[in-house]
Amino acid sequence: MEEYINITLDNIDQEHICCAISDKKHFEGVFNKKEWLKKRITEGHVFRKLNVQRKVFVEYAPLEKAWVPIEGNGFLYIYCLWVSGKFKGHGYGKQLLEYVINDAKKKGKQGVCVISSKKKKSYLADKKFFLKYGFEVVDQIEDYELLSLSFNHQKPSFCKNVKQMMIDSNHITIYYSPQCPFTLNCIYEIKEYMKDCNIQVDFIKVDTLEKAKNIPCIFNNWAVFKNGKYVSHILLNKKGFEKLLND
């Protein structure tokens, strides 16, 4: 049977964090992620992974301390549950989710929640997978949905500020956090592209819990606005940014 490991303050410097295992361009992003994690672990944040050199992990935190615009008392929030490649179809996703649910019960929580969408979107939870385990849609904004597994009929919800999905600026604006090791390289690629074109892009670093809770849109590490309107949570490289400009 494969061994699971929980990232702790004692092992975080030695263990990989799955998302960006060996790609050198994400080295700085991984460093920032680990520094972010060190502060979050003391708040109850959990990063649990299969002891293999692949992306097989779950990451979650108490909702009150989770850097997402969701409110509710006594829930655990799942940032990411990822099983990749040859490890799909072997029950690892089920094992990781069951671990979160059991952990929530042991800690006397009200339930577990996660952001998903009506149709499958990259970087978001697969709605069909979570519905199989009793999760239900408890709130929604546009195509995005908040799924919850409640133990006693309590329900979390998106914060009121999420409903805006607009900002008072016509500049392309990107909100990002150090929680995802990929965001930093995306910013570098966009800035490199900007050298050759006369475009202003505002980068807003979400570096506190308060900022994350009060962001004016769906947010789970990355959010893009164009002409004042929210357009996507998808990470952008040079090519993706160019497409955004031309759309």
C-alpha positions, -999 to 999 in steps of 0.1 A, spaced: 0 0 0 13 35 -9 23 58 19 8 92 25 27 121 40 14 153 56 35 183 52 47 197 85 70 224 97 96 196 103 96 182 68 84 210 45 120 220 34 128 184 24 95 174 8 82 184 -26 47 199 -28 35 180 -59 23 209 -81 56 219 -96 80 191 -88 110 195 -111 104 225 -135 131 250 -128 110 280 -140 88 275 -110 116 273 -84 109 307 -70 72 301 -70 77 268 -50 99 287 -25 72 313 -20 45 286 -17 64 269 10 70 301 29 32 308 27 25 272 38 48 275 69 25 303 82 -7 285 73 2 252 89 0 268 123 -36 279 114 -47 243 107 -39 242 69 -33 206 58 -13 195 27 -15 157 24 2 138 -5 10 104 -17 47 96 -12 55 95 -50 71 120 -74 37 128 -90 7 151 -84 -14 131 -60 -25 154 -31 -52 173 -13 -48 207 3 -74 222 27 -79 245 56 -104 258 82 -128 280 62 -123 309 86 -86 309 76 -90 299 40 -79 325 14 -111 324 -5 -142 348 -5 -164 322 13 -179 326 47 -193 301 72 -184 287 106 -169 254 113 -162 241 78 -131 228 61 -124 243 27 -106 222 0 -83 243 -21 -72 215 -44 -76 177 -48 -54 165 -76 -46 130 -89 -27 129 -122 -15 106 -149 -12 69 -142 -25 73 -106 -60 81 -118 -85 53 -115 -69 37 -85 -90 52 -57 -65 78 -45 -90 106 -50 -115 87 -29 -89 81 -2 -78 117 0 -114 130 1 -124 105 28 -94 117 48 -106 153 47 -142 143 56 -130 121 85 -106 149 97 -135 173 97 -156 150 118 -127 143 142 -123 181 147 -160 186 153 -165 207 121 -198 214 105 -188 199 71 -165 204 41 -168 227 11 -151 234 -22 -155 257 -53 -166 240 -85 -186 249 -116 -217 239 -136 -194 226 -164 -159 213 -157 -133 241 -156 -95 238 -153 -81 243 -118 -115 237 -101 -130 207 -84 -148 181 -106 -185 186 -95 -195 150 -105 -168 135 -83 -179 155 -52 -216 149 -57 -210 112 -55 -199 117 -19 -229 137 -8 -219 172 -16 -246 196 -29 -247 230 -44 -253 256 -17 -245 288 -35 -236 300 -70 -224 330 -90 -226 329 -128 -211 295 -138 -193 290 -104 -208 269 -77 -200 263 -40 -204 227 -31 -208 216 5 -211 184 25 -228 194 57 -230 172 88 -259 192 104 -276 213 77 -254 243 81 -243 259 49 -214 281 39 -219 308 12 -200 332 -11 -192 365 5 -214 394 -6 -185 411 -23 -181 382 -47 -214 390 -64 -199 421 -80 -175 404 -104 -165 439 -115 -139 465 -105 -137 502 -111 -108 501 -137 -105 495 -174 -70 482 -171 -64 445 -173 -61 436 -137 -48 403 -122 -53 393 -86 -29 366 -75 -16 349 -43 16 331 -34 -5 300 -25 -1 286 -60 35 280 -72 26 286 -108 14 323 -105 48 339 -102 61 325 -135 28 336 -152 34 371 -140 70 370 -154 58 358 -188 31 385 -190 55 412 -180 79 400 -207 52 402 -233 43 437 -221 77 450 -230 68 449 -266 33 464 -264 18 496 -249 -6 479 -224 -10 486 -187 -16 456 -165 -23 460 -128 -10 431 -107 -26 430 -72 -10 406 -48 -34 390 -24 -11 386 6 -35 387 36 -65 367 46 -85 400 47 -77 408 11 -87 372 0 -120 374 18 -129 408 4 -119 403 -33 -147 413 -57 -149 380 -76 -145 342 -75 -109 337 -63 -88 306 -57 -52 320 -63 -58 339 -96 -84 362 -111 -84 382 -142 -104 414 -151 -107 431 -185 -126 464 -190 -137 462 -154 -153 428 -158 -142 395 -143 -132 372 -172 -114 341 -158 -96 322 -130 -73 304 -156 -36 310 -152 -21 329 -182 13 324 -199 24 346 -228 2 329 -254 -28 329 -231 -23 366 -223 -21 374 -260 -54 356 -266 -70 375 -238 -60 408 -255 -75 397 -288 -108 384 -275 
